[in-house]
Amino acid sequence: MQYANELSEQLLLLFSETAVLRQLIIVLLLLLLARFAAWKLEPKLEARIRAIESPDRRRLRQFAILLRRLSWALFVLFGSLALVLINLTHWPGSSYLISTSVLLALAWLVIRLLSQVIESRLLGRLVAILVWSYVALHMTGLTSEAVVFLDALGFSVGNFRISAWLIVKVLVLMGVLLWLSISLGDFLDKQLQQSEDLTPSLRVLIGKVVKISLIVMATVLGLSSLGIDLTIFTVFSGAIGVGLGFGLQKVVSNFISGIIILMDRSIKPGDTISLGETFGWIRELRARFVSVVTRDGREYLIPNEDFITQQVINWSFSDELVRLDVPFGVSYNSDPHEVTALAIAAAESCRRVHRDMKPVCWLTGFGDSSLDFVLRFWITDPREGLTNIRGQVLLALWDTFKENNVAIPFPHREIIMRTPVEVKGLSAEEPKQGD
């Protein structure tokens, strides 16, 4: 607190000087002029950019970023011109405040543009503010004073002291190390996914192990390099255990189930599966859930635990061959031998029916009004759908039976009246009731 009071007194004394006030007024005028010029120029420049035919998206995005920071660019330009004029006219006194303001604005502009590589807008702004703050303190020579001030803000926990300066160092160093570990993990994971020597499940498993290992290593390395004793975290082990036992039970269960699924390779990306009412193919395996895309384009995020505790049909577990059954019935007037041959020919006419695995047709029973058959055929692309190929085969059966005069019966019902019913018709001359 005493240091803060001394700093505020020094700033008041500094701004009370006439030369400093003149420079401060010039800086404020330059800021207002830059804002006004940007307000006038930005719509015209934006219209010019939008009028470009077939623009490069990457270059267009760069122009948009520059437009949003046009006022700062103009302030740097106007400030540089003002410094040139001050030097040419031999301005009495120092121009330190003006030059420092221009350099700080230029540093903020460059840092903010470079921070655009960070996808998260909030994180990018936070990184830009931290880097600019360090540059500003370094340029003004206040780095050591700022460190002393931040280090004075803290408290002790046993033999360990926690200060604002320690928190800043932890955030900066851990942020950099975690960003590097995640980026390296994503890069290695992409390389693993392109490897043809590994199975899809093994690629996902190795990728997850590499990512988790890099993050743990970065965390331990960051805390150790800051001189933080890792044994202080043993105090929280009991609370973490209770949290895992109650609040995080499902999360941990899904995570362990995901590891089991990857190790036993029961499902893998690209497999066609059925789970309950959901039929689709696996797009991605995550730490907590499995992404399943259905035929209608919906993406279901199914918890890993469901694949362990429920019955799962994997249509492509060992191979892509899948047999489908299509039951049908024909009239008793039809020759069952001829019907069998016609049904096999109809199935073979469909494009997706496997050519090597020949379709078969069997007479399964004598129904109430039809001869009952089942047509069995094989396909190798269950991911393309099952209902559609069944529909194609049924249409082929309909066309084939129609061409060969094979009748498909439908139920008939006879109504027997226990008491005689008199049917009385109306004559043409008798009016109807209600006329």
N, C-alpha and C positions, 0 to 999 in steps of 0.2 A: 504494500500500500504506500509506503514511504517513497519507493522508487517511482510509482505512478504519479504521485504528487509532484516530485521533482521534475519528471518529464513534462507534465502539463504546464508547470511554471516556465520551463525553458521554451516550450512552444509559444506560450503567450508573449514572452519577451521577444521571441524571434519575429512573430507577426506584428509586433508593435513598431517595428522599424519601418521607415518610409520606403526604402528601396525594396523591401520584401513585399510591402503592400502594393507597390506599383507592379511588380512582377505577377503578384497574385491576381490583380485586376486584368492584366494582359492575358493570363492563362484563361480566366473566366470568359473574357471576350472572344478568345480564339475558340473555346468550346462552343459558345453560342453561335458563332459564325459557321463552325463546322456542322453543327446540328441543322442550321437553317439551309446551308448549301446541300446537305444530304437529303433534307426533306424536299428540296426542289429537284434534285438530280435523280433520285432513286426511281420515281415513276417513269421518267423518260428512258433511263437505262434499262429498266425492266421490260418496257415495251420494245426496245431495240433487241433485247435478248430473245423475247418471245417471237419476234418476227423472223428469226433465223430459220431457214428451211433445213429440215433433217438435222437437228442439232445433236451433237455428241452428248449423251446423258451425263457422262462423267464430267465433261467440261461445263455443261449447264449447271450441274450441282456446285462446282467450284465458283462459278459466277454468282450463284445465289448466295453462297456463304460470304463472298466479298461484299455483296450488296447489303447484307444484314449488318455489316461492320463498316459501312461506308463513312459514317460520321467519325470513327476513330482514324481511319485512313486520311480523311481530310484534315483532321486536327493535327496529325503528324506532318502533313504537307504544309499547312498554314504555320504551324510552329517552327518548322525548318526555315520557311521564308522569313518569319519574324526574327529568328536568330541571325540570318544573313543580313537583314536590314540593320539590326542592332550593331553588328560588327562593322558594317560600312559607315554608319552614322556616328560611331564612337559613343555609344550610349553610356551615360555616366553611371557608374556603379556596376555591380555584378549581374549576370543573367543566369545564375546557377539554377534558380527555381524554374525558369522557363525551359532550360535545356533538360533538367531532370524530368519535368512533366512530359516533354516530348519523348524522351527515352523510355519512360515508364509506359506511355501510351503505345509506343512502337513494340515494346516487349509484350504488352497485353495482346496486341493485335496478332503478333507472330505466334505466341503461345496458344491463343484461342483458335487460330487456324490449324495449328498442329494437333490440337486436342480433338479435332473432328474425326480422327482415325478411331476414336473410342465410340463404339456403337451406342452405348447408353448416354443420353443427353445429360442427365443429372450427374453421372460419374465424370463425364468429360468436363463439365463446368467446374466440378469440385477439384479435379486435377489441375485445371487451368488456374484456379484461384490460389491453390497451394504453391504451384510453381512460380506464379507471378509475385506472390507475397515474399517468397525467398529471394527472387531477383530484385524486388524493390528494396528489401532490407539490405541486401548486398550492395546495391548501387548507392544507397544513402548512408552506408557505413553504420547501420544500426543493428547489425546481426548479433553482435555480442550482447548488446543491451536487451534485445528481444529474448535471447536465450536465458539471460539472467532473470528477466521478468516472468517468463513462462515457468522456469524452474522453481521460482518462489511460490507459485500457485500449486499447492499439493498438500498431501497428508500422508501419514505413515500407518502401515498395517504391520504391527510387530516390528521386525527388523527391516522391512521392505518399504521404501518410499515411493509413492505414486504422485507424479507431478504432471502438469499440463504439457511440459516439454517432453516427458517420457511418452505420454499418450500420442503426441504429434509424431514422434519418431516411430512408435509402433504402427500407427496408421499408415505412414508413408512407406516404411520398409516392408511391412506385411502386404500392403497393397501392391507394391512393385513385385515382390516375390510371388504372391498368389497369381497376379496377372501373367507373369512369365511362366509359372508352372501350368496354369490352365491353357495358355497358348501353346506351350510345348506339348501338353497332353493331347490337345485337339489335333496338332500336326502329326504326332505319332499315331493317333487313332485313325486318321485319314490314310496314312501309309499302310497301316495294318489292314484296313478295309479293302485295299487294292491288292493284297497278297492272295494269290491263287493257291498257295500251298497249305493254307489253313482253312478249316471249315468255318462257315459263318458264325456258329456259336462260339468257337474258340477265338475268333477275331474280336467279337464283342466282349468276351470274358477278359482277354488280355488287355484290351483297350480300357476297360473299367479299372482293372488292377493298376495299370500304369498311371491313369489319371489320379486315382485315390492316393497312390504312393507318392507321386510328385507333390500333391497338395499337402500331405502329412510332412514330407521332407521340407517343403518350403516353410511351413508353420514352425517346425522345430528349429530350423536354421535361423529364421527371423528372430524368434524369441531368445535363442541362445546368443546370437550376435549382439543383442541389446543388453546382455548381461542379466536377463531375467531368470531367476532360479525356477526351473520347471516343477520343483517339488511343492511349490505353493499351490499348485492346482490340485494337489491331492485332497485339499479341503473340500473341493466341490465334487469329489468322486461319489460320495454317498448320495448327494442330491441328484446327480446325473443318473445313478443307478435306479433311484426311485422313479425318476422321470421316464426312463426307458421301460420300467416295469409297468407303468400305468399309462401315462399320456402318449408315449411313443411306441406302444405295444404293436399296433397295426403297422406302423412305419417300419419297425425293425423286422416284423414278420414278413412284410412284402420284400424288404431288402434281402433277407436270407433266402426267401423263396426264389428271388431272381438269381442269386448265386447258384442255387441248386439246379434251376432250369438250365443255366448256362453250362454247368458241369456235366449234367447227364444228357445234354443235347436232345432233350425230348421235343423241343420246338426251336426253330431258328428263323431268321428273317427270310421271307419268301414262301414259307410253308402255308398251305391252305388248311384252316382249322374250323371246327365247329365247337362252340362252347355255349350250351343252353340254346337260346334262340338266335345266337350270333353266328353268322357264317361269313368268312372273309379270309384274307391273307395277311400275314404278319408283316408289318412295315418296319418296325423297330422294337428292340428290346431295351427297356430303360431300367434304372435301379429300382423303381417303385412299381412300374406298370409295363404292360405290353400294348403296343399300338397295333390295332387290328382294323384294316380297311375293308368295308363291305362292298357288295356289288353296286349299291346305290350311292357310293361315294362318301358314306358316313365313316368317321374314324372313331372307334371305340377305344378308350383307355382303360383296359381291364387290369385290375390289381394282380400282381404276380401270385398272390396266395390262392386265387381262384384256380390257377392252372395246377396247383398242387393238391387242393382239396376236392375239386370237382372233376367229373368225367370229361375228358377232352378227346375229340375226334380229330386226329391229324391225318388228313387225306393224302399227304405227301411225306409221311415219316420215313419210310424205307425206299419208296419209289413213287412215281407220278401216276402209276396205273390205278384207275378207280373203276369198279364195276357198278353199273346202274341197272335197276329193274324197272320195267314198264309193264304193268298188268293191263290186260284188255280181254274182251269177250266177243264172240261171234255167234251167229245164229246156228241152231241145230241143223239147219239145212245145208251148212257148209261142210266141205271135206277138210278134216283137221290136218291131213298131210299137206294139202295145198295151202292152207292157212299158215302152217309153219314155214313153208318155203317162201311165201309172199312176205311174211313178217321179217325174216332174215334179210331178204333182198331190200326191203324198205329201210331197215336199219343201216345196211351197208351203203345206201345212197346218201346218207348224211355225212358231211365233211369231217366232223370232229370224232366220229366213231373210229376206233383203232382198226387198222387194216389187218395186222398180223393176228390179233386176238379176235377170232371170228365170233360174231354174235350167235346166240343160241336161243331157241324158242321151245318152250315145253308146255304141254297140256297139263294143267294143274288140277282140274276138277270139272264136274258136270253141275253147273249152277242151275238155279230155278228157271232161268229163261235163256241161258247162254252156255256155250263151251268156254271155259275159263283158261286163259293162257298167260304166261309171263315171258316177256322178251328181255333177255339179258345181253348187255353189250359193254365194251370197255372204252374209256377215254383216257387221255394222257395230260389233259389240261384242266384239272378241277378248278383252277383259279379263274377260268373264264366263265364259271357258273354251272350249276347243275339243273336248275329249273328250265333254262332255255334249251339245253340239249334234249331234255325229256320232251319238251314241247315240239321240237323239230322232228323227233322220232314219231310222236303221235300224229303229227300232220302227214308225215310220209306214210304211215299206216293207213290213214284216212284216204289219201289219194290212191294208194295201191289197191285197197279193198274196193273203192268205188270203181276203178277201172276193170276189176275182175269180178264184179257183181257179188261181192261178199258182204252180207248184211250184218250190221251191228245192231243187236236187239235192244229194246228198251222195255221196262217192266209194263205188264198189262194187269189191270185189276178188274175182277168180276164182282158186282154188287148183287147179293141175293136178298130179296125182300121177304120177310117172314109172312107178312099179310099182303093180300092182293091190293094192287094200286091201280086205280081207275084213271086213265089218261083221257082227258076231255079237251078237245081242241075248240077254238073259237071260229065261228063262221065269219065269212067276209062281211056280212051285213051287221053282225052283232058288235055294238060299240065296246071299246075297251073301258075298263074301270078307270075313272078319273078324267075321261074326255068330256 
